[in-house]
Amino acid sequence: MSTSSGLSRRSFLGAAALAPVAGLATATVATAGASSAASHLAAQYPTFNLRADFGAVGDGQTNDTAAFQAAAAAIIAAGGGTLIIPPATYIVGIQGVDNSPGTPYYPMQDIFFIPRTTPVQYLRIEGAGATMRLASGLRYGSFHPETGAVFDPPPGNFWDEAYAAEVRWMIGVEGSTNVTIDGLELDGNSANLVLGGRWGDTGRQMKGTGIRILRCSDVAISNMYTHHHALDGVTIGYGGLTSASPATPHTLSNVVSEYNGRQGLSWTGGRGLTCVNCSFNHTGRGAIRSAPAAGVDIEPESSVTLDGLFIGCDMINNAGWGLNAANDQFGEGGHSSFEDCTFWGTTTYSCYTNYPGMKFGECRFYGAANVGYGSSDASLAARYTDCVFEDRAWTNGQVYREGAAGVILSDSGNTGQNVAYTNCSFIARGGRGIYFTSNSAIKRLTDCEFLHGHAGVTADSYQSRVYGAVVAGCRFTEDMPAGTTTRWSILISGVTVTNGSDGRRTHVTGPTVRWGSVNGPVGDIPNT
């Protein structure tokens, strides 16, 4: 996966686009078993063709909402089924007009929707490159319920349903099992919406999503390009779960979700979400932006979001945090792993987490990140192994550094007790490196490499502030311009120095950046 440039519509057609990923042998076996079971189920339910059976035109001009509605109705009536969507561009989305008091002036029709009142046991949607594009001119935001005029609500939260004009979702499935969606482009066409005033607690928080999956299990979404939606590219939720609930497997593979208004992916409930080779980029960089504008937002809503696994995924250039996993006031989140993922913050944090049990392996953090969850129980504290933290600019020349110090890693939000970094690299060329504030919350830095390369840091000050840490076998190097004579320090307090895993000593190369003070030692640092 490229990390040197922004991803704009990765190829999303065909399972061959997915390269094998190490560590997925068990998942592959499980997938094979699931495929066999799915084939057995498929034989029990009818197969429909959107054009042949429901009269879709697919010319990029005719509104084909009625065909998708009829397809959903037929599958519901059969208790399940397969829908073939031949390659073409299908315009969807119809809003009516209703000036009755107390109701929205622009009511939106469902497009393809399986509600929880009529769930199905099997659903397969095959797109093979078909595009569903939201019709131009639909309203989104607050509009007066009796006149249809744009309404700007008073300051504060505004949740009056009568004023809400929403575009709902292109594909919505609730309460169902064995759901597969493959090979579609979902174009939310946000630049051609007619925007009303804000609605909700911030921005426009009404429905406007590509795929919305609620209270389902055994779901697979693959080879998908979902973009420019007013709210989310993908929403996955399952309310009412606890840590004792059985798994609710969902898998996203080769999904590109970008330029959406609120999130690339909102995960609000479930146990066992796997994302492989997915991109959740450029949220809030299109026509609409609503907080938190994250690439991926993990936020349990009266539920849990546990046992997530992200492999080879990107969260790049989002208006909000690349990964937002810090708000569990309405449920329990955490205990998820990220492997070979790229987090790239251009104007705010690349990654901000505060859930227990989060693990990161071979990940790249470009732009400031926080340390994550700290705990007196070391098994719950965040773990980083073989990761890179660097203030490398994205292709637009931007990268986010935190605060006046311009740091790339801080203990913002949690002082990080027992957070561990093993064999990680910290590269600071345009600002300072790490910034730890508490000398009593002990972080663990083992076999890590630090490179300081910003000669613009204030003279006689620090390049990194290491408060509260066990520093084991780490290397502190520098790459200053030739002729630099200024000295800086690696500022320390509450630090214990020990040998690394292979017995090597902690070492400071100098000569401009020194251990403890601007006149401190270089070379091997004595153990303490």
Buried (B, 14 or more C-beta within 10 A) or exposed (E): EEBEEBBEEBEBBBEEBBEEBEEBEEBEEEBEEBEEEBEEBBEEBBEBBBBEBBEBBBEEEBEBBBBBBBBBBBBBEBBBBBBBBBEBBBBBBBBEEEEEEEEBBBBBBBBBBBBEEBBBEBBBBBBBBBBBBBBEEBBBBBBBBBEBEBBEBEEEEBEEEBBBBBBBBBBBBBBBBBBBBBBBBBBBBBEBBBBBBBBBEBBBBBBBBBBBBBBBBBBBBBBBBBBBBBBBBBBBBBBEBEEEBEBBBBBBBBBBBBBBBBBBBBBBBBBBBBBBBBBBBBBBBBBBBBBBBBBBBBBBBEBBBBBBBBBBBBBBBBBBBBBBBBBBEEBBBBBBBBBBBBBBBBBBBBBBBBBBBBBBBBBBBBBBBBBBBBBEEBEBBBBBBBBBBBBBBBEEEEBBBBEEBBBBBBBBBBBBBBBBBBBBBBBBBBBBBBBBBBBEBBBBBBBBBBBBBBBEBEEEBBBBBBBBBBBBBBBBBBBBEEEEEBBBBBBBBBBEBBBBEEEBBBBBBBEBBBBBBBEBEBEEBEEE
